[in-house]
Amino acid sequence: MLLTRTSAAMRIVSPAARILSMVLLALPLAAAALQVTKPEDVGLSSDRLKRINELIERRIASGDISGAVTLVARRGRVAHFEAQGLANIDAKKPMSKDAVFRLASMSKPVTGVAIMMLVEEGRVRLTDPVSRYIPEFRGLKVAVVQPARGPAAAQATPQFYTVPADREITIRDLLTHVSGLVSGPISTAEAGKVARKADETLADYIPRLGSVPLEFQPGSRWSYSPGAGFDTLGRIVEVVSGQPFDQFLRQRIFNPLEMKDIAFNATPAMEPRRATIYQKRDGKLQPPANAASPQPTPYFSGAGGLMSSTEDYLPLGQMLVNGGQLNGKRLLSPRTVEMMGSPHAPDSLPGRTPGQSFGLSVRLVSDHVKAVSPLSDGSFGWSGAQGTHFWVDPKEKIVAILMVQTSIPELQRDFEQAVMQAIIE
């Protein structure tokens, strides 16, 4: 199987063995933990896959990124898994295959899977109003921009008044970014007035968003909700399951898929392997002002709070390619995975890009010609603010993951091209 762990320490439960296991977890993952194959055995070209390495080397040489980990799996086996460059420039620390990255918005598909598990169990419906689970979301208002005159025209945030929402926002609206919840300049500025405090949880903060006006009428257009939409979904998981969001993910998704190197708060084993985040300023890669190691948080952001190694994100993608199951453990039905990768927000909706629709928590290539994309129609995935990127291709049975910690959208598109041109059968 693709991700069967080979360490016996993972199966021993005695106290002494637990200590041994913790020590072993702090060591780099053995390559044998993955089922690696010769690319030609899964219809990929070894020579053409080298173009991924060349792409990354060019970006490192030009000072665009410090380093990267790239992985390509096809038909359930890993054909490419490489670490290049540095995880930390000042320390000259080489990038390793088990480096830990902040996923940022690549956390969102994890939240999407959690919601769809509850949908399958009949505990949640996609059409349910959010207010069914968070009463403060009942009776939301929508901001309407007032034409600015005089000195007000120069203000960054437009003047506005509010009108009642035509309908309540639903769970599907949140999954597809058509809710209007903190999705533009007005709602973002208003959300700042009820900003989350450092020690608050989802239960503390999310209800306050019910006082924030929506950016537009629900369903009228697509506009990305970077944090609020999927954090609200995380809170709904808590309300329905009766568990903190992190515990639900660990029990229902991470443990069944044997994803041990993924968490909201870095474990002692993960912390030394964290790759440094960089921004390119004045022609040089520099850590952002808030680049210090994050302190443990009780706020489990479904929108962007997770960190993970490349290998540990792979099981999620492989489960989706497999139609909801991996290593004999089924999380979702094939029909549910198909729903996730269907165009719930079509590319014809204002705000979307031609050929790129939006599914349930994922970007969907609905027409690769219109999208000018090498990806197959039906491919879906998502990215993160620090440059992380993944997609799954159900047609070609591919999972591809790019892990970097510097935002370069062009690199993501180039990586897609480098992967897809390596398919030879």
N, C-alpha and C positions, 0 to 999 in steps of 0.2 A: 504494500500500500504506500501511497505517496509520502505520508508523514508519520509513519510508525516510529516512535521513539525507541532507540536502541539501548539506552542506559538502564541497567537493572535497578539503579537507585530510584528511578521513577516509580517502581512497583513495590518498594519495601516500605513498610509502615512502622517499624520499630523506632523508638526514640533515637537510638544511636544511628540508625540508617537515615533518619530525618536530618540529623546534623551533617552526615556525609553527603546527603543529597543537596543541602544548602551550599556546601563547599563546591560540589561539582557544578551546581548551577551558576556559580560565579566564574567558571572557566568558559572559554570559547566553545560554542557548539561544535561537535564533531561533524565533519562533512558527511559521514556515514549516516547521520540522522535523516538525511534526505535521500530519496531514491533518484540518484543522478544517472543519466543515460547519455550515450553518444547521440548527438543531435540528429544524425541521419536515421537513427532507429525510430524517431518520431516525426520524420518528414521535414527536418530542418537542416540547413547547411552550416557546417562548422565554420567554413571560411566566411560566409555571410554574417554569421553571428559575431564574428570578430569586429564587424563594423560598429557594434554597440560599444566595445572597448575603445575603438578609435574615436567615436563621438565623445565619450566621456573624457578621454585624454585631451582632445582639442579644447573642451570647455575648462579643464583644469589648467592647461597651458595658457589660456587667454585670461585666466584669473576670474572666471565667472562662477566657479564652484571650488570648494576645497577638496571634495571627493564625493564618491557615490558608491552605492551598492545596487546592482541590477540583477534581476532574476527573470527567467523565462521558463515556464513549464508548459508542456504540451502532452495531451493524452495521459495526464496523471503522472508524468515524470519530468524531472528538472533537466533541461538541456543546457542552461546557461545560468551561472551563479558566480558573480565576480564582485570583488571589492577593489576600488581604485582610489588613489589619492590619500588625503589626510582627513582624519576625524577632528583634529585640532591643529591649527596652523602653528600657533605659538609654541606648543609642546612638541611639534613635529610627530604627532601621534598618528601612525598609519590607520587608514580606514580598515575595519575588519568586517567580515561577513556577518558577525553577530552584533554589530554596532546597533545602538538603540536610537531611534529617531522620533521626534515629535510629529505625530501624524496630522495634527491640525484637523482640517475638514475631512481628511480620509477616515476620521472617526464616524462620519455621518452614515456610511453604509452599514456599519456595525449597529447603530441605532435603528436603521431601517429593518435589519434582520430581526432585531428584538421586537419591534412593533408587529412585524408580519407573523412572528411566532404567536403573539397574543391574538392576532386576527384569526389564525388557523384554529386556535382553541375556542373561538367564539366569545372571547372576553372583550374584544374591541372590534368595531367595524370601521372601515375606512371612511364611511360617510358620517360617523358620529361627530357631533359638534364637540369642540374642545371643552366647552363649558360643562359637558356632562361629567368631566373628570376634574376640571378646575373651574369652579363656579364664578370666579372673578372675571372670566372671559365672556360672560354673558352680557349682551348689549354693547358690544364694541362700537366705537365711533371710527369714522374714516376722515382723514385730513383732506381738505380741498384747498388748493393754493389760491391765494388772493393776488391779483396783479399788483406788483410793487410799483410805487411811485416815489419820486424824490430820493432822498438819502436812503430810504429803505431798500431801493433797488440794488444797492451794493452789498446787502447783508448776505452772508453765506447760507443761512437757513431761511427759506421763503416764509412769508407771513401766510397764515392759513386760518380757516375755520373748520368746524367738524359737522358731519352729517351722520345719521345712523347707517350702519352697514346694511347692505341689501339682504344679507343672510349671515348666519354665523359661520365662522371659519371651522373647517373640519380637519380631521387627522390627515386625510389625503392632501388637503391644501398645504399643510406643514411639510409633508414628505416631498412635495413637488415644488415648493417655493412660489406658490401662487396665493399665499394668505395675506400678504401685505404687512406681516408682523415684523417690525424693525427691519424694513427692507428698502430704505432710502433715506434721504437727508432729513426729512421732517420727523419720521418715526425714530430715527437714530438719535436725533437731538432730544426728543421728548423722553426717550428711554434713559438718556443720561441723567434726567432729573430723578429717576428712581433707581439709580445704579446699584449694582450688587456690591455688598461689602465683603471683605476678604474672608471672613469666618462664616459666611452664610452658605446654606445648602440650597438645592433645587427647591425644596419645600418652602424655604424662607423667601426666595427671590421670585420665582416664576409667577406666583399670584399677582405680584405688583405690575407685571406686564399687561394685565387686564385694564390698567388705566391709561395705557399708551395708545394713541390713535393709530390706526392702520394707515399704511402709505397709499393704498388704493382699495377699491372694492374687491372683495375676495373673488378670485378666479378670473379677474378681468385681464391680468397680464402676469408675466413671469418676472420676478425680481428676487435676486438671491438674498436669503436671510442668513447672514454669516453665523450668528449665534443663537438668537432667541427662538427660532422655529424648532430646531432640533433639541435644544435644551428643554423646551416645553414638551417635546416627545419623550425625552428622558424622564421628566416628571410624571407623565402619564403612565409610563412603565412602572414607576414606583407606586402610584396610586392603585393601579390594577393588580399588581403582583404582591403588594404589601412588603416589598423588599427595597432596600437602597439600590439605586441603579447599578452601582459597581458590583454588588453581590449578585444581582440578576444576570449581568453579563458573564460574570465568572462561573456561576453555576450552570447557566443554560447554554452558553456559547463557548466561552474560552476553555473550560475544562473538558467538555465533550470533544472539542476539536484539538485538544492538547496544545493550546496556545498559552504557554507559561510566561513568555516574555512580552506581555502586553498588559498595560495597567494605566490608571490615571495618575498614580503616584509611583515613582520609580522604586523598585525594591532594592535592597543592598546589592543584589547580584546584577541588577540592571544599571545602577548609577555609574559605575566606572566605565561603562561602554557607551555612554551617551555621546552622540556626535554634536559638535558645537554648531549653533545657528549663526549664519553670517548674512550680512547685507553688503552689496557692492556700493561703496560711497567714495567719491573722488578717485575712481579707478582702482580701488583696493577693497578686498574683502575685510569687513570689520564686524565684530559682534554687535548686535543692537544694544541699546542702553540697558534693556532689561534682560540681558542674556545670562545672568547668574542662574545657577541651578534653582528651579522653582521649589518653593517650600511645599510640604504636604498640604493638600487642600481637601476640604470636605465637599467641595462643589464638583460633581461628576458630570462634566459637560458632554452631553450627547452630540454637540456640534463640533467639538474640536479638542477634547481633553485628553485623548489617549496618546500613549507613546508605545512603540513596538519595534522589535527587530524585523528585518525583511522576512526571514524564515517563518516568523510567527504570524505574519499577516497572510502568508500564502494559504494556510488551511481555509481561511474565510473565502478567498477567491476560488480555491479548488472545490469547495463545497457548492458554490454557486454554479460553477461549470458542470458539476456532477448532478445538477438538478435538485440540490438540497441535502445531499448526504456525503459523508466522507468516512472511510474506514469502518463501514457498517453502522455508523451513527447518523440518523436522519434528523435534521433540524427543521427542514421545510419540505413541502411537497414540490414536485416538478412544476405543477400549475402555479404555485405561489411564486417560485423563482421567475417563471415566465411573466407573471403580473409585474414583478419588480422591474423587469427589463422591457416593459411595454410603454408606449408613448402616452402617458397620462397628461402631460403638458406638451402638446404637439409643437413642432417647429413653426407652425403658423401662428402661434400665440405671440402677441407683442412681447418683446424682450428675449425671445429665443433666437438662436442662430440657425440659418438654413441647414437642413439635414441633420440637426442635432436637437432631438426632443429631450424631455426629461421624464424619467421613470420614477419609481418610488425610492427615493434617496440617491439615485444615480443618474448621471448623464448617459443618454442613449444615442448611438449613431443609428438614425432611422433611414438615412439616405446618404451613403458614403460619397456619391457623386456631388450632391448639393453641398455636402460638408467639406468637400475636397480633402477627404481623409482616406488613408490606406486601410482603415479598420473595416471589418465586415459589418454589413447591416445587422443590427441586433447586438453588437458589442456594447457593453456598458461598464461604467466604473466612475471614479471621482478622484479628486486631487486635494492637496493641502497647501496652505498659505506659504509654508516653508519649502515648497517644491516637490513634496511627495506625490506620487501618481501611480494609479493602477487601473487596469481594466481586465475584463474577462470577455472571451470570444466564444460563445457557445457553439458556433458553427465550426470553427477551427480547433476547438478544445484547448484554448490557450489561456493562461494566466500570466500577465506581465506586470512587474513591479519595479518602479524606479524610486530609490530612496536617496534624497539629497536634503540639505538644510539651507538652501538658498533658492528663492523664488525666481524661476526662469521659465515662463510658459512655453517659449520656443523650444526649449530642451525637451519638454514633454512631448511635443509634436514630432520632434526629430527622433525621439526614442520609439514612438509608435511606428514611424517609418522603418527604423532599423530592425525592429522585431518582425514586422510583417514581410519585409523583403527577403527575410531568411527562410520563409516557407517555400519548399521546393516540391512538395507533394501533399 
